[in-house]
Amino acid sequence: MSGTAGERHQRGPALGIARLLLVTATIVAIWMIVLPWLGSRPAISRHIETMEAAGVQPGAMFYTELERLPLRSEWIEQHLVLWP
């Protein structure tokens, strides 16, 4: 171990601030660069256009607005033996 406890204590807040800035910069980069890039990909942009054409705002979609899945698919009914 290098340094005394006092030196480590003085480095602590600076290290904490540096970590906070790094995490903040990472979040900003994801929000401002990665997400817009993903939104411009053909599959994602088609999905967004489809949702907007249906009157759904993709940025405000909740799980309760999605279609309900059947409790059991037909494949399960046809291929598995189910007990009553």
MOFEN-V335731 format. One line per field, one symbol per residue. burial: I if it has 9 or more other C-alpha atoms within 8 Angstrom, else O. A space follows every 10 residues. Layout:
burial: ???
//
This chain:
burial: OOOOOOOIOO OOOOOOOOOO OOOOOOOOII IOOIIIOOOO OOOIIOOIOO IIOOOOOOOO OOOOOOOOOO OOOOOOIOOO OOOO
//
